[in-house]
Structure formats: C-alpha cells, structure tokens
Amino acid sequence: MLEGCPNWLAFVEGIASKGTITLNGEENTYFDWWGGGLADAGGDPITFDVENKLVWAPHYYNTGVSPAWYLYASGTQNAEGAREDYVELDDDTLRNNVEKTMDKMFGYLVTSDPNTAMVMGEFAGLYGKDAHPMKTTKRTTDFTIE
C-alpha cells in the first residue's frame, strides 16, 4: 500500500470477539462489537516499513445500540436484546466501566506502541432521546468522548 501511496495512512478496525474482564471485583464475559475487537491485536502487531502510518479505528457503542451488562448495575436481557428490570450505574462506576472496557478492547494499543494513533472508527447510539431516568445512554457517549 505505502509503495504506491506513501502519503496514505492505514486505518484498522477490529473484529467481533469476546473476552473476559474484571470490573468492580467481578469477572464476566463481554462481547465487543464488529469493529471493536482488537484485544488480541497487540500480540501480532501490524508493521510497515515507514513509521507513523498505522491508525487504529475501533468501534464502541452505547446502550442505545447494545445494552451491554457492564453499562448497568443489574438487569436481565430479553430475547430481543433489550434490558429489563435494569438498575443504572452511578456516574463514577459507569465512567470506570467505559474506561476499563475500552482499554481492554483496544485502548492499550496506543500505549504499547508510540508509532500508532487511534481515532474512533465508529461510536453511536441514541443521544438526545435517552429514556433512561439517569440518562445512561447519553452518559455512556459522554464518557466515551472523554
């Protein structure tokens, strides 16, 4: 790629995958989204003959797209994928969970190689029409941006 177009950058998204993470003292399995799964990418790094050409571009979504368990204090997921009987997390715990899951899924990549950069390839979900009493969908997006 760089032989023909030396000014180009390589934007690399992840795959859909699953892993385990310990949050707030509890270990659970998580499923990241198509485009988010870069947890194993550090073990088999992408290299180019020219430095500073790799840009990681992972995906991360809020509860409006996928009601992941780590974005709630409790609740069950019904057959359609929606959360029922959910309890929302306080700001500090939600911020911690967003930060830790992003780091586990892909964030570690920029600290492990100073010749790479990262931009969010996608982050999405409802924002202005959040039906959660504590605005969990909006807060998840806000903490992702932070």
N, CA, C and O atoms as a GROMACS GRO file, in nm:
protein
  584
    1MET      N    1   0.083  -0.118   0.000
    1MET     CA    2   0.000   0.000   0.000
    1MET      C    3   0.088   0.125   0.000
    1MET      O    4   0.066   0.215  -0.081
    2LEU      N    5   0.184   0.130   0.089
    2LEU     CA    6   0.266   0.250   0.102
    2LEU      C    7   0.364   0.268  -0.014
    2LEU      O    8   0.410   0.380  -0.039
    3GLU      N    9   0.397   0.160  -0.084
    3GLU     CA   10   0.483   0.175  -0.202
    3GLU      C   11   0.414   0.258  -0.309
    3GLU      O   12   0.476   0.344  -0.371
    4GLY      N   13   0.287   0.232  -0.331
    4GLY     CA   14   0.211   0.304  -0.432
    4GLY      C   15   0.160   0.439  -0.385
    4GLY      O   16   0.145   0.531  -0.465
    5CYS      N   17   0.133   0.451  -0.256
    5CYS     CA   18   0.076   0.574  -0.200
    5CYS      C   19   0.143   0.604  -0.066
    5CYS      O   20   0.085   0.578   0.039
    6PRO      N   21   0.264   0.658  -0.068
    6PRO     CA   22   0.340   0.677   0.055
    6PRO      C   23   0.280   0.778   0.153
    6PRO      O   24   0.320   0.781   0.269
    7ASN      N   25   0.185   0.859   0.108
    7ASN     CA   26   0.123   0.956   0.198
    7ASN      C   27   0.001   0.900   0.271
    7ASN      O   28  -0.054   0.966   0.360
    8TRP      N   29  -0.042   0.782   0.234
    8TRP     CA   30  -0.160   0.723   0.296
    8TRP      C   31  -0.133   0.679   0.439
    8TRP      O   32  -0.019   0.655   0.478
    9LEU      N   33  -0.241   0.668   0.514
    9LEU     CA   34  -0.240   0.607   0.647
    9LEU      C   35  -0.324   0.480   0.640
    9LEU      O   36  -0.414   0.470   0.558
   10ALA      N   37  -0.294   0.385   0.724
   10ALA     CA   38  -0.372   0.261   0.731
   10ALA      C   39  -0.463   0.266   0.853
   10ALA      O   40  -0.414   0.264   0.966
   11PHE      N   41  -0.593   0.274   0.831
   11PHE     CA   42  -0.692   0.274   0.939
   11PHE      C   43  -0.738   0.130   0.959
   11PHE      O   44  -0.790   0.068   0.865
   12VAL      N   45  -0.721   0.077   1.079
   12VAL     CA   46  -0.750  -0.063   1.107
   12VAL      C   47  -0.859  -0.074   1.212
   12VAL      O   48  -0.843  -0.026   1.325
   13GLU      N   49  -0.970  -0.138   1.176
   13GLU     CA   50  -1.078  -0.164   1.269
   13GLU      C   51  -1.063  -0.305   1.324
   13GLU      O   52  -0.984  -0.384   1.272
   14GLY      N   53  -1.138  -0.335   1.428
   14GLY     CA   54  -1.132  -0.468   1.488
   14GLY      C   55  -1.232  -0.563   1.426
   14GLY      O   56  -1.292  -0.535   1.323
   15ILE      N   57  -1.249  -0.675   1.492
   15ILE     CA   58  -1.347  -0.776   1.454
   15ILE      C   59  -1.444  -0.792   1.570
   15ILE      O   60  -1.422  -0.734   1.677
   16ALA      N   61  -1.547  -0.868   1.553
   16ALA     CA   62  -1.636  -0.902   1.665
   16ALA      C   63  -1.569  -1.015   1.742
   16ALA      O   64  -1.525  -1.114   1.684
   17SER      N   65  -1.562  -1.001   1.872
   17SER     CA   66  -1.497  -1.104   1.952
   17SER      C   67  -1.554  -1.103   2.093
   17SER      O   68  -1.640  -1.021   2.126
   18LYS      N   69  -1.506  -1.193   2.175
   18LYS     CA   70  -1.547  -1.194   2.314
   18LYS      C   71  -1.423  -1.213   2.400
   18LYS      O   72  -1.320  -1.262   2.354
   19GLY      N   73  -1.436  -1.173   2.524
   19GLY     CA   74  -1.326  -1.188   2.618
   19GLY      C   75  -1.380  -1.182   2.759
   19GLY      O   76  -1.501  -1.179   2.780
   20THR      N   77  -1.290  -1.181   2.854
   20THR     CA   78  -1.331  -1.166   2.994
   20THR      C   79  -1.267  -1.041   3.051
   20THR      O   80  -1.159  -1.000   3.008
   21ILE      N   81  -1.335  -0.983   3.146
   21ILE     CA   82  -1.286  -0.863   3.212
   21ILE      C   83  -1.334  -0.863   3.356
   21ILE      O   84  -1.443  -0.911   3.386
   22THR      N   85  -1.252  -0.811   3.444
   22THR     CA   86  -1.292  -0.794   3.584
   22THR      C   87  -1.324  -0.647   3.606
   22THR      O   88  -1.238  -0.560   3.589
   23LEU      N   89  -1.448  -0.621   3.644
   23LEU     CA   90  -1.493  -0.486   3.674
   23LEU      C   91  -1.555  -0.485   3.812
   23LEU      O   92  -1.640  -0.568   3.844
   24ASN      N   93  -1.512  -0.392   3.893
   24ASN     CA   94  -1.568  -0.376   4.027
   24ASN      C   95  -1.564  -0.508   4.104
   24ASN      O   96  -1.658  -0.541   4.178
   25GLY      N   97  -1.454  -0.583   4.087
   25GLY     CA   98  -1.433  -0.706   4.161
   25GLY      C   99  -1.503  -0.829   4.107
   25GLY      O  100  -1.497  -0.935   4.168
   26GLU      N  101  -1.570  -0.816   3.992
   26GLU     CA  102  -1.643  -0.930   3.936
   26GLU      C  103  -1.596  -0.958   3.794
   26GLU      O  104  -1.592  -0.869   3.710
   27GLU      N  105  -1.561  -1.086   3.768
   27GLU     CA  106  -1.518  -1.124   3.634
   27GLU      C  107  -1.638  -1.171   3.552
   27GLU      O  108  -1.720  -1.250   3.599
   28ASN      N  109  -1.647  -1.122   3.429
   28ASN     CA  110  -1.755  -1.158   3.339
   28ASN      C  111  -1.705  -1.164   3.196
   28ASN      O  112  -1.597  -1.113   3.164
   29THR      N  113  -1.783  -1.227   3.110
   29THR     CA  114  -1.754  -1.231   2.968
   29THR      C  115  -1.819  -1.110   2.901
   29THR      O  116  -1.932  -1.074   2.934
   30TYR      N  117  -1.748  -1.051   2.810
   30TYR     CA  118  -1.805  -0.941   2.731
   30TYR      C  119  -1.798  -0.978   2.583
   30TYR      O  120  -1.714  -1.058   2.542
   31PHE      N  121  -1.886  -0.920   2.506
   31PHE     CA  122  -1.885  -0.934   2.361
   31PHE      C  123  -1.870  -0.794   2.305
   31PHE      O  124  -1.957  -0.710   2.325
   32ASP      N  125  -1.759  -0.769   2.235
   32ASP     CA  126  -1.747  -0.637   2.176
   32ASP      C  127  -1.806  -0.640   2.036
   32ASP      O  128  -1.835  -0.747   1.982
   33TRP      N  129  -1.823  -0.525   1.980
   33TRP     CA  130  -1.899  -0.512   1.856
   33TRP      C  131  -1.809  -0.535   1.737
   33TRP      O  132  -1.686  -0.528   1.747
   34TRP      N  133  -1.872  -0.563   1.623
   34TRP     CA  134  -1.798  -0.572   1.499
   34TRP      C  135  -1.724  -0.439   1.483
   34TRP      O  136  -1.785  -0.332   1.482
   35GLY      N  137  -1.596  -0.446   1.471
   35GLY     CA  138  -1.513  -0.326   1.462
   35GLY      C  139  -1.444  -0.292   1.592
   35GLY      O  140  -1.352  -0.210   1.593
   36GLY      N  141  -1.486  -0.352   1.702
   36GLY     CA  142  -1.429  -0.320   1.832
   36GLY      C  143  -1.325  -0.419   1.881
   36GLY      O  144  -1.241  -0.384   1.964
   37GLY      N  145  -1.328  -0.540   1.832
   37GLY     CA  146  -1.245  -0.647   1.886
   37GLY      C  147  -1.100  -0.638   1.845
   37GLY      O  148  -1.058  -0.696   1.744
   38LEU      N  149  -1.022  -0.566   1.923
   38LEU     CA  150  -0.878  -0.555   1.900
   38LEU      C  151  -0.798  -0.603   2.020
   38LEU      O  152  -0.679  -0.574   2.031
   39ALA      N  153  -0.863  -0.676   2.109
   39ALA     CA  154  -0.797  -0.718   2.233
   39ALA      C  155  -0.674  -0.804   2.208
   39ALA      O  156  -0.580  -0.802   2.288
   40ASP      N  157  -0.672  -0.879   2.098
   40ASP     CA  158  -0.557  -0.965   2.069
   40ASP      C  159  -0.461  -0.905   1.966
   40ASP      O  160  -0.360  -0.966   1.933
   41ALA      N  161  -0.492  -0.787   1.915
   41ALA     CA  162  -0.410  -0.727   1.809
   41ALA      C  163  -0.269  -0.695   1.856
   41ALA      O  164  -0.175  -0.698   1.776
   42GLY      N  165  -0.252  -0.664   1.982
   42GLY     CA  166  -0.119  -0.632   2.033
   42GLY      C  167  -0.023  -0.749   2.030
   42GLY      O  168   0.098  -0.730   2.027
   43GLY      N  169  -0.076  -0.871   2.031
   43GLY     CA  170   0.008  -0.990   2.028
   43GLY      C  171   0.063  -1.023   1.890
   43GLY      O  172   0.155  -1.103   1.877
   44ASP      N  173   0.007  -0.962   1.787
   44ASP     CA  174   0.051  -0.985   1.650
   44ASP      C  175   0.050  -0.850   1.578
   44ASP      O  176  -0.035  -0.825   1.493
   45PRO      N  177   0.145  -0.763   1.612
   45PRO     CA  178   0.138  -0.625   1.565
   45PRO      C  179   0.151  -0.610   1.413
   45PRO      O  180   0.217  -0.688   1.345
   46ILE      N  181   0.085  -0.507   1.364
   46ILE     CA  182   0.094  -0.469   1.223
   46ILE      C  183   0.217  -0.379   1.210
   46ILE      O  184   0.235  -0.286   1.288
   47THR      N  185   0.300  -0.408   1.112
   47THR     CA  186   0.419  -0.325   1.092
   47THR      C  187   0.428  -0.281   0.946
   47THR      O  188   0.384  -0.350   0.854
   48PHE      N  189   0.486  -0.164   0.929
   48PHE     CA  190   0.513  -0.109   0.796
   48PHE      C  191   0.660  -0.071   0.790
   48PHE      O  192   0.725  -0.054   0.893
   49ASP      N  193   0.712  -0.058   0.669
   49ASP     CA  194   0.850  -0.013   0.653
   49ASP      C  195   0.864   0.135   0.689
   49ASP      O  196   0.974   0.181   0.718
   50VAL      N  197   0.754   0.208   0.687
   50VAL     CA  198   0.752   0.350   0.720
   50VAL      C  199   0.678   0.366   0.852
   50VAL      O  200   0.568   0.314   0.868
   51GLU      N  201   0.738   0.438   0.946
   51GLU     CA  202   0.673   0.458   1.076
   51GLU      C  203   0.557   0.557   1.067
   51GLU      O  204   0.544   0.631   0.970
   52ASN      N  205   0.476   0.555   1.170
   52ASN     CA  206   0.368   0.651   1.188
   52ASN      C  207   0.261   0.645   1.079
   52ASN      O  208   0.207   0.748   1.040
   53LYS      N  209   0.231   0.527   1.031
   53LYS     CA  210   0.128   0.511   0.928
   53LYS      C  211   0.007   0.433   0.977
   53LYS      O  212  -0.094   0.425   0.907
   54LEU      N  213   0.015   0.373   1.096
   54LEU     CA  214  -0.094   0.290   1.148
   54LEU      C  215  -0.185   0.372   1.239
   54LEU      O  216  -0.140   0.436   1.333
   55VAL      N  217  -0.314   0.368   1.208
   55VAL     CA  218  -0.416   0.434   1.290
   55VAL      C  219  -0.520   0.329   1.326
   55VAL      O  220  -0.590   0.278   1.239
   56TRP      N  221  -0.531   0.298   1.453
   56TRP     CA  222  -0.636   0.207   1.500
   56TRP      C  223  -0.768   0.283   1.494
   56TRP      O  224  -0.773   0.400   1.531
   57ALA      N  225  -0.875   0.217   1.450
   57ALA     CA  226  -1.005   0.281   1.434
   57ALA      C  227  -1.116   0.192   1.489
   57ALA      O  228  -1.202   0.147   1.413
   58PRO      N  229  -1.116   0.165   1.620
   58PRO     CA  230  -1.214   0.074   1.678
   58PRO      C  231  -1.354   0.134   1.688
   58PRO      O  232  -1.373   0.255   1.673
   59HIS      N  233  -1.451   0.047   1.712
   59HIS     CA  234  -1.590   0.088   1.734
   59HIS      C  235  -1.624   0.068   1.882
   59HIS      O  236  -1.573  -0.022   1.948
   60TYR      N  237  -1.711   0.155   1.934
   60TYR     CA  238  -1.762   0.141   2.070
   60TYR      C  239  -1.901   0.204   2.073
   60TYR      O  240  -1.920   0.314   2.021
   61TYR      N  241  -1.997   0.135   2.132
   61TYR     CA  242  -2.135   0.181   2.126
   61TYR      C  243  -2.196   0.196   2.264
   61TYR      O  244  -2.152   0.135   2.362
   62ASN      N  245  -2.299   0.280   2.271
   62ASN     CA  246  -2.369   0.298   2.398
   62ASN      C  247  -2.488   0.203   2.407
   62ASN      O  248  -2.508   0.118   2.321
   63THR      N  249  -2.565   0.219   2.512
   63THR     CA  250  -2.676   0.129   2.540
   63THR      C  251  -2.789   0.138   2.437
   63THR      O  252  -2.872   0.048   2.428
   64GLY      N  253  -2.793   0.246   2.358
   64GLY     CA  254  -2.893   0.258   2.253
   64GLY      C  255  -2.870   0.162   2.138
   64GLY      O  256  -2.961   0.133   2.062
   65VAL      N  257  -2.748   0.112   2.125
   65VAL     CA  258  -2.713   0.015   2.022
   65VAL      C  259  -2.707  -0.125   2.081
   65VAL      O  260  -2.761  -0.220   2.024
   66SER      N  261  -2.641  -0.137   2.195
   66SER     CA  262  -2.624  -0.267   2.258
   66SER      C  263  -2.624  -0.250   2.410
   66SER      O  264  -2.533  -0.187   2.464
   67PRO      N  265  -2.723  -0.305   2.478
   67PRO     CA  266  -2.731  -0.288   2.624
   67PRO      C  267  -2.636  -0.381   2.699
   67PRO      O  268  -2.680  -0.472   2.770
   68ALA      N  269  -2.507  -0.359   2.683
   68ALA     CA  270  -2.406  -0.445   2.744
   68ALA      C  271  -2.419  -0.446   2.896
   68ALA      O  272  -2.452  -0.344   2.956
   69TRP      N  273  -2.394  -0.560   2.957
   69TRP     CA  274  -2.411  -0.577   3.102
   69TRP      C  275  -2.327  -0.479   3.181
   69TRP      O  276  -2.370  -0.435   3.288
   70TYR      N  277  -2.209  -0.443   3.134
   70TYR     CA  278  -2.119  -0.357   3.211
   70TYR      C  279  -2.160  -0.210   3.210
   70TYR      O  280  -2.097  -0.127   3.274
   71LEU      N  281  -2.267  -0.178   3.137
   71LEU     CA  282  -2.320  -0.042   3.138
   71LEU      C  283  -2.438  -0.027   3.234
   71LEU      O  284  -2.499   0.079   3.241
   72TYR      N  285  -2.469  -0.134   3.307
   72TYR     CA  286  -2.578  -0.134   3.405
   72TYR      C  287  -2.531  -0.198   3.535
   72TYR      O  288  -2.438  -0.278   3.537
   73ALA      N  289  -2.598  -0.162   3.644
   73ALA     CA  290  -2.568  -0.225   3.773
   73ALA      C  291  -2.628  -0.365   3.779
   73ALA      O  292  -2.569  -0.456   3.837
   74SER      N  293  -2.746  -0.382   3.718
   74SER     CA  294  -2.810  -0.513   3.713
   74SER      C  295  -2.923  -0.509   3.612
   74SER      O  296  -2.955  -0.403   3.557
   75GLY      N  297  -2.984  -0.624   3.588
   75GLY     CA  298  -3.094  -0.635   3.494
   75GLY      C  299  -3.078  -0.761   3.411
   75GLY      O  300  -2.973  -0.826   3.414
   76THR      N  301  -3.182  -0.795   3.338
   76THR     CA  302  -3.178  -0.913   3.253
   76THR      C  303  -3.197  -0.870   3.108
   76THR      O  304  -3.257  -0.767   3.081
   77GLN      N  305  -3.146  -0.950   3.017
   77GLN     CA  306  -3.161  -0.922   2.875
   77GLN      C  307  -3.267  -1.013   2.818
   77GLN      O  308  -3.260  -1.135   2.833
   78ASN      N  309  -3.367  -0.954   2.752
   78ASN     CA  310  -3.475  -1.035   2.695
   78ASN      C  311  -3.436  -1.090   2.558
   78ASN      O  312  -3.325  -1.064   2.510
   79ALA      N  313  -3.525  -1.164   2.496
   79ALA     CA  314  -3.496  -1.230   2.368
   79ALA      C  315  -3.466  -1.130   2.256
   79ALA      O  316  -3.394  -1.163   2.161
   80GLU      N  317  -3.519  -1.009   2.265
   80GLU     CA  318  -3.494  -0.907   2.164
   80GLU      C  319  -3.364  -0.831   2.190
   80GLU      O  320  -3.324  -0.748   2.109
   81GLY      N  321  -3.299  -0.860   2.302
   81GLY     CA  322  -3.173  -0.793   2.334
   81GLY      C  323  -3.186  -0.673   2.424
   81GLY      O  324  -3.085  -0.614   2.463
   82ALA      N  325  -3.309  -0.634   2.459
   82ALA     CA  326  -3.329  -0.518   2.545
   82ALA      C  327  -3.312  -0.557   2.692
   82ALA      O  328  -3.329  -0.673   2.729
   83ARG      N  329  -3.277  -0.460   2.774
   83ARG     CA  330  -3.263  -0.481   2.918
   83ARG      C  331  -3.398  -0.465   2.985
   83ARG      O  332  -3.474  -0.374   2.954
   84GLU      N  333  -3.427  -0.555   3.077
   84GLU     CA  334  -3.549  -0.547   3.158
   84GLU      C  335  -3.508  -0.540   3.304
   84GLU      O  336  -3.405  -0.594   3.343
   85ASP      N  337  -3.588  -0.474   3.382
   85ASP     CA  338  -3.564  -0.463   3.527
   85ASP      C  339  -3.423  -0.412   3.556
   85ASP      O  340  -3.359  -0.458   3.651
   86TYR      N  341  -3.376  -0.320   3.475
   86TYR     CA  342  -3.238  -0.273   3.491
   86TYR      C  343  -3.225  -0.170   3.603
   86TYR      O  344  -3.320  -0.100   3.638
   87VAL      N  345  -3.106  -0.164   3.657
   87VAL     CA  346  -3.068  -0.062   3.754
   87VAL      C  347  -2.948   0.010   3.693
   87VAL      O  348  -2.851  -0.053   3.652
   88GLU      N  349  -2.956   0.142   3.688
   88GLU     CA  350  -2.849   0.220   3.628
   88GLU      C  351  -2.731   0.238   3.724
   88GLU      O  352  -2.747   0.235   3.846
   89LEU      N  353  -2.614   0.256   3.666
   89LEU     CA  354  -2.492   0.281   3.743
   89LEU      C  355  -2.479   0.430   3.775
   89LEU      O  356  -2.529   0.515   3.701
   90ASP      N  357  -2.412   0.460   3.886
   90ASP     CA  358  -2.380   0.599   3.916
   90ASP      C  359  -2.270   0.645   3.819
   90ASP      O  360  -2.208   0.563   3.752
   91ASP      N  361  -2.247   0.776   3.813
   91ASP     CA  362  -2.150   0.832   3.718
   91ASP      C  363  -2.010   0.772   3.732
   91ASP      O  364  -1.949   0.734   3.632
   92ASP      N  365  -1.959   0.764   3.853
   92ASP     CA  366  -1.822   0.716   3.872
   92ASP      C  367  -1.806   0.572   3.826
   92ASP      O  368  -1.706   0.538   3.762
   93THR      N  369  -1.902   0.486   3.857
   93THR     CA  370  -1.893   0.345   3.818
   93THR      C  371  -1.910   0.330   3.667
   93THR      O  372  -1.837   0.252   3.605
   94LEU      N  373  -2.004   0.402   3.608
   94LEU     CA  374  -2.023   0.395   3.463
   94LEU      C  375  -1.898   0.445   3.391
   94LEU      O  376  -1.852   0.382   3.296
   95ARG      N  377  -1.844   0.558   3.434
   95ARG     CA  378  -1.721   0.612   3.374
   95ARG      C  379  -1.608   0.509   3.384
   95ARG      O  380  -1.537   0.486   3.286
   96ASN      N  381  -1.592   0.448   3.500
   96ASN     CA  382  -1.490   0.346   3.520
   96ASN      C  383  -1.510   0.228   3.424
   96ASN      O  384  -1.415   0.181   3.362
   97ASN      N  385  -1.634   0.182   3.412
   97ASN     CA  386  -1.662   0.066   3.327
   97ASN      C  387  -1.639   0.097   3.179
   97ASN      O  388  -1.588   0.012   3.106
   98VAL      N  389  -1.676   0.217   3.135
   98VAL     CA  390  -1.649   0.257   2.997
   98VAL      C  391  -1.498   0.262   2.974
   98VAL      O  392  -1.448   0.208   2.875
   99GLU      N  393  -1.427   0.326   3.064
   99GLU     CA  394  -1.281   0.339   3.050
   99GLU      C  395  -1.212   0.203   3.049
   99GLU      O  396  -1.126   0.178   2.964
  100LYS      N  397  -1.248   0.117   3.143
  100LYS     CA  398  -1.182  -0.013   3.154
  100LYS      C  399  -1.214  -0.104   3.035
  100LYS      O  400  -1.126  -0.174   2.985
  101THR      N  401  -1.340  -0.103   2.989
  101THR     CA  402  -1.374  -0.188   2.874
  101THR      C  403  -1.308  -0.137   2.747
  101THR      O  404  -1.261  -0.216   2.666
  102MET      N  405  -1.303  -0.005   2.729
  102MET     CA  406  -1.235   0.050   2.612
  102MET      C  407  -1.087   0.015   2.615
  102MET      O  408  -1.029  -0.020   2.512
  103ASP      N  409  -1.025   0.024   2.732
  103ASP     CA  410  -0.883  -0.009   2.743
  103ASP      C  411  -0.859  -0.156   2.714
  103ASP      O  412  -0.764  -0.191   2.643
  104LYS      N  413  -0.943  -0.243   2.766
  104LYS     CA  414  -0.928  -0.387   2.745
  104LYS      C  415  -0.948  -0.424   2.598
  104LYS      O  416  -0.874  -0.505   2.543
  105MET      N  417  -1.049  -0.364   2.534
  105MET     CA  418  -1.082  -0.398   2.396
  105MET      C  419  -0.981  -0.342   2.296
  105MET      O  420  -0.948  -0.409   2.199
  106PHE      N  421  -0.932  -0.218   2.321
  106PHE     CA  422  -0.844  -0.156   2.222
  106PHE      C  423  -0.754  -0.046   2.275
  106PHE      O  424  -0.652  -0.017   2.213
  107GLY      N  425  -0.786   0.017   2.384
  107GLY     CA  426  -0.712   0.134   2.431
  107GLY      C  427  -0.566   0.108   2.462
  107GLY      O  428  -0.482   0.198   2.446
  108TYR      N  429  -0.535  -0.011   2.505
  108TYR     CA  430  -0.397  -0.046   2.539
  108TYR      C  431  -0.303  -0.034   2.419
  108TYR      O  432  -0.182  -0.021   2.437
  109LEU      N  433  -0.356  -0.039   2.298
  109LEU     CA  434  -0.273  -0.039   2.178
  109LEU      C  435  -0.192   0.090   2.161
  109LEU      O  436  -0.080   0.086   2.112
  110VAL      N  437  -0.249   0.203   2.200
  110VAL     CA  438  -0.176   0.329   2.180
  110VAL      C  439  -0.068   0.350   2.285
  110VAL      O  440   0.028   0.423   2.260
  111THR      N  441  -0.081   0.287   2.400
  111THR     CA  442   0.025   0.299   2.500
  111THR      C  443   0.136   0.199   2.475
  111THR      O  444   0.249   0.219   2.521
  112SER      N  445   0.106   0.092   2.403
  112SER     CA  446   0.209  -0.011   2.379
  112SER      C  447   0.297   0.019   2.258
  112SER      O  448   0.405  -0.039   2.246
  113ASP      N  449   0.254   0.108   2.169
  113ASP     CA  450   0.334   0.141   2.052
  113ASP      C  451   0.323   0.290   2.022
  113ASP      O  452   0.219   0.336   1.975
  114PRO      N  453   0.429   0.367   2.048
  114PRO     CA  454   0.424   0.512   2.026
  114PRO      C  455   0.416   0.553   1.879
  114PRO      O  456   0.396   0.671   1.850
  115ASN      N  457   0.430   0.459   1.786
  115ASN     CA  458   0.423   0.492   1.644
  115ASN      C  459   0.284   0.472   1.586
  115ASN      O  460   0.268   0.474   1.464
  116THR      N  461   0.184   0.455   1.671
  116THR     CA  462   0.047   0.440   1.623
  116THR      C  463  -0.040   0.552   1.679
  116THR      O  464  -0.004   0.620   1.775
  117ALA      N  465  -0.153   0.568   1.616
  117ALA     CA  466  -0.253   0.665   1.662
  117ALA      C  467  -0.387   0.592   1.670
  117ALA      O  468  -0.400   0.479   1.625
  118MET      N  469  -0.487   0.659   1.728
  118MET     CA  470  -0.619   0.599   1.737
  118MET      C  471  -0.725   0.707   1.720
  118MET      O  472  -0.715   0.816   1.776
  119VAL      N  473  -0.826   0.675   1.641
  119VAL     CA  474  -0.947   0.755   1.629
  119VAL      C  475  -1.063   0.657   1.642
  119VAL      O  476  -1.049   0.539   1.608
  120MET      N  477  -1.174   0.703   1.689
  120MET     CA  478  -1.290   0.616   1.696
  120MET      C  479  -1.343   0.597   1.554
  120MET      O  480  -1.388   0.692   1.490
  121GLY      N  481  -1.337   0.473   1.505
  121GLY     CA  482  -1.389   0.442   1.373
  121GLY      C  483  -1.540   0.459   1.368
  121GLY      O  484  -1.597   0.497   1.266
  122GLU      N  485  -1.603   0.430   1.480
  122GLU     CA  486  -1.747   0.447   1.497
  122GLU      C  487  -1.778   0.450   1.644
  122GLU      O  488  -1.723   0.372   1.721
  123PHE      N  489  -1.865   0.540   1.684
  123PHE     CA  490  -1.932   0.529   1.812
  123PHE      C  491  -2.069   0.589   1.790
  123PHE      O  492  -2.083   0.693   1.726
  124ALA      N  493  -2.170   0.522   1.844
  124ALA     CA  494  -2.304   0.562   1.807
  124ALA      C  495  -2.406   0.516   1.909
  124ALA      O  496  -2.375   0.446   2.005
  125GLY      N  497  -2.527   0.558   1.884
  125GLY     CA  498  -2.641   0.522   1.966
  125GLY      C  499  -2.726   0.645   1.988
  125GLY      O  500  -2.688   0.756   1.952
  126LEU      N  501  -2.840   0.625   2.046
  126LEU     CA  502  -2.927   0.737   2.078
  126LEU      C  503  -2.855   0.834   2.171
  126LEU      O  504  -2.773   0.791   2.252
  127TYR      N  505  -2.884   0.961   2.160
  127TYR     CA  506  -2.822   1.059   2.248
  127TYR      C  507  -2.928   1.151   2.307
  127TYR      O  508  -2.944   1.156   2.429
  128GLY      N  509  -2.998   1.223   2.225
  128GLY     CA  510  -3.094   1.322   2.272
  128GLY      C  511  -3.225   1.265   2.323
  128GLY      O  512  -3.296   1.333   2.397
  129LYS      N  513  -3.260   1.142   2.287
  129LYS     CA  514  -3.388   1.084   2.326
  129LYS      C  515  -3.369   0.968   2.422
  129LYS      O  516  -3.438   0.866   2.412
  130ASP      N  517  -3.277   0.982   2.514
  130ASP     CA  518  -3.246   0.877   2.611
  130ASP      C  519  -3.363   0.862   2.708
  130ASP      O  520  -3.399   0.956   2.778
  131ALA      N  521  -3.422   0.742   2.714
  131ALA     CA  522  -3.537   0.716   2.801
  131ALA      C  523  -3.496   0.671   2.941
  131ALA      O  524  -3.583   0.656   3.028
  132HIS      N  525  -3.368   0.649   2.965
  132HIS     CA  526  -3.323   0.609   3.099
  132HIS      C  527  -3.341   0.727   3.196
  132HIS      O  528  -3.308   0.840   3.161
  133PRO      N  529  -3.393   0.703   3.315
  133PRO     CA  530  -3.409   0.812   3.412
  133PRO      C  531  -3.278   0.886   3.441
  133PRO      O  532  -3.278   1.008   3.458
  134MET      N  533  -3.165   0.812   3.447
  134MET     CA  534  -3.036   0.875   3.475
  134MET      C  535  -2.956   0.902   3.347
  134MET      O  536  -2.838   0.936   3.354
  135LYS      N  537  -3.021   0.888   3.232
  135LYS     CA  538  -2.958   0.917   3.102
  135LYS      C  539  -2.833   0.833   3.076
  135LYS      O  540  -2.730   0.886   3.034
  136THR      N  541  -2.842   0.703   3.100
  136THR     CA  542  -2.728   0.613   3.082
  136THR      C  543  -2.676   0.612   2.939
  136THR      O  544  -2.554   0.607   2.918
  137THR      N  545  -2.763   0.618   2.841
  137THR     CA  546  -2.718   0.618   2.702
  137THR      C  547  -2.636   0.743   2.673
  137THR      O  548  -2.528   0.734   2.614
  138LYS      N  549  -2.686   0.858   2.713
  138LYS     CA  550  -2.614   0.984   2.693
  138LYS      C  551  -2.483   0.985   2.771
  138LYS      O  552  -2.379   1.025   2.718
  139ARG      N  553  -2.487   0.941   2.896
  139ARG     CA  554  -2.366   0.940   2.978
  139ARG      C  555  -2.259   0.847   2.920
  139ARG      O  556  -2.141   0.880   2.923
  140THR      N  557  -2.301   0.732   2.866
  140THR     CA  558  -2.204   0.641   2.805
  140THR      C  559  -2.134   0.708   2.688
  140THR      O  560  -2.012   0.697   2.674
  141THR      N  561  -2.208   0.778   2.604
  141THR     CA  562  -2.146   0.852   2.493
  141THR      C  563  -2.054   0.961   2.545
  141THR      O  564  -1.942   0.976   2.495
  142ASP      N  565  -2.098   1.036   2.645
  142ASP     CA  566  -2.014   1.142   2.702
  142ASP      C  567  -1.883   1.085   2.756
  142ASP      O  568  -1.777   1.143   2.735
  143PHE      N  569  -1.890   0.973   2.826
  143PHE     CA  570  -1.768   0.912   2.883
  143PHE      C  571  -1.680   0.852   2.774
  143PHE      O  572  -1.558   0.847   2.790
  144THR      N  573  -1.740   0.808   2.664
  144THR     CA  574  -1.661   0.759   2.551
  144THR      C  575  -1.582   0.875   2.490
  144THR      O  576  -1.465   0.858   2.455
  145ILE      N  577  -1.645   0.989   2.477
  145ILE     CA  578  -1.578   1.106   2.420
  145ILE      C  579  -1.465   1.155   2.511
  145ILE      O  580  -1.361   1.200   2.463
  146GLU      N  581  -1.487   1.147   2.642
  146GLU     CA  582  -1.383   1.190   2.736
  146GLU      C  583  -1.256   1.112   2.714
  146GLU      O  584  -1.156   1.135   2.783
   0.00000   0.00000   0.00000
